[in-house]
């Protein structure tokens, strides 16, 4: 027997999805996360999973992991003790940044302090010029002086080497790294020429510093987990999901932890694309509501857009990442009265420990989950009966807030849900309306444990008429892991005008293809499973920011198109982005990006749908609006056959999620066993 397992670690739950490759049998599982050591929940849940599914650890051929370790370390600033080596005169680059003030009117808001204090940012006398040639040579005396200054810094365990124009010529960075490894072999070292080899010094320096800062913690976690997985599943290839939408080896993840900054949410986007395709839907907006946060992503024509620049916890990262917008609103978000006397929800979360009050694990503060429980929208048990909820504890948690507001507990609960929904609506507007897309042209897809609880209200607020609830919404991120491929993203910088000699561009493309082949060989990928996709960063001469222009789909050996085709592709891309283009203005290429993908075996889900006419498993009072509760049937989703049709109100429960069907919504089950919900406005 051959199985693939995906595990996604969230703030509240750790989700598992296992699929038998030959038969397509798919088994899902959830268990509470263990924030102090995520690997504890992974190993305990894996042991429970193969007991439930009836396979042995030796039967697993691939183990894919979506991780939040890097993100949490950055958010909490719990990384390594960082030193930065840079070209003389650029010591303060990380602190100066781009002078962008996202909260320009907040006089109390300070920029986050850099990850390396100023005395730990060391300058060296060297200089590579804009043509890649050495302007000031790096001599041995400078290197020795650098090593001596590193030695006197106390507690340093990681170092970022960020030299000017090293993306054109990495020689000086490589010499410094070699010397550091000889003197301090225990030191984690990140080179900007390897982490992010493209132009724009601040973004390159910042990304490299973040990578080095994360290396000690993430590397130790990866090494520890790799050893444990090797014992639990000795035949499994262990892959880590990266923010760009593909898997990489665990060793690669330990070397470049910054690539995992949005690991779990990116896997959800991949799972959403696959699930929606089964229902013949290509244009979707995802709504991934977990215990701590909500992630949204716009997917058009079956593909999620990639963003190359992202700010996380106030730090700039420039790497390819699926374009996901995150807000601090989830099932565990705590409701409270702010200093202005107004009700706020989040961003602080009860998380997995102690969790919402209704979980009965010691939580006492009112959360979004408690509001749902109080209004009858949550069932009395979660995780297939593995967790019992307590409505009385939810009422007790909300009551003090209700007293302070002078409202009933039910009205207060509606206020909590309304504010949480507004935060989620704003997130969807960021990825849709603010980028020229009308959300009414898309289908809203909820997932995560709490997605189905809020999706109907959010769709109605946005004027959206169709909702697609995937078959296993609570573990879609884990399912996305098992349908993903190995991936590596390569980049080369140049600055060449269209119409000029493109020999330099051809040379860089040839180098990228050579590097891709080396990666394929390293990962032992068969020739027939190798795919490459070429994207060019192009802009009008004088523009500050470039657009990504796809030259073709996936192919075995992409070539550079001729100038006329490149112009046409750029004009089309510019027209989509800005609504206009200038056919006579000069254009230039600034970066070449090559995505290498190794196709993996996924298996097709083949769990048979039920055939009998379903009956409600229970009925209870549910509040859908402030007019009062309605006697509402509760259905077990596992009993809903293909073609099942239902006019709300109803509650649909399953092991991994709960879906609320209000009176103004109609539910049907399609051929893919996805729920399609139509909203009446």
Secondary structure, DSSP 8 states (H G I E B T S, - for coil): --EEEEEEE-SSEEEEEEEETTT--EEEEEEE--TT-HHHHHHHHHHHHHHHHT--GGGEEEEEEE--HHHHHHHTT-S--EEEEEETT-TTHHHHTT---TTTT-TT------SS-GGGEEEES-EE-TTSSEEE---HHHHHHHHHHHHTSTT--EEEEE-TTTTT--HHHHHHHHHHHHH-TT-EEEEHHHH--SS-HHHHHHHHHHHHHHHHHHHHHHHHHHHHHHHHSTT-EEEEE-TTSSEEEHHHHHH-GGGGTTHHHHHHHHHHHHHHHHTT---EEEEEE-SS-EEEEEEETTEE-EEEEEEETTEEEEEEEE--EEES-STTEEEEE-TTS-EEEEEEE-TTTT--GGGTSS--S-BHHHHHHHTT-S-SEETTTTEE--HHHHHHHHHHHHHHHT--HHHHHHHHHHHHHHHHHHHHHHHTGGGT--GGGSEEEEESTTHHHHHHHHHHHHT--EEEE-TTGGGHHHHHHHT--EEEEEEEEEEEETTS--HHHHHHHHHHHHHHHHHHHHTT--GGGEEEEEEEEEEETT-SS-EEEE--SSBSS-----HHHHHHHHHHHHHHHHS---TTS-EEEEEEEEEEEE-------------S----SEEEEEESSTT-EEEEEEEEGGG--TT-EEES-EEEE-SS-EEEE-TTEEEEE-TTS-EEEEE--
